[in-house]
Amino acid sequence: MEDFYRIIDMPTNMRELGVTPSEEQLQTMAHMCSLAAGGCKGSAKKLYEEDMLAIYRMAL
């Protein structure tokens, strides 16, 4: 998927978007995502706030 995004000149991470959130901001984003999802999201694999935070960290 990243290769396709690069071919069409789309960013593949937050830094390429010019976004460099602090750890505190990442935690806030994960918390807000968790609240919006009602605590967890997903059916095949349930994602909780800690999982969402890990995803945001990987997206840096």
Secondary structure, 3 states (H helix, E strand, C coil): CHHHHHHCCCCCCCHHHCCCCCHHHHHHHHHHHHHHCCCCECCCCCECHHHHHHHHHHCC
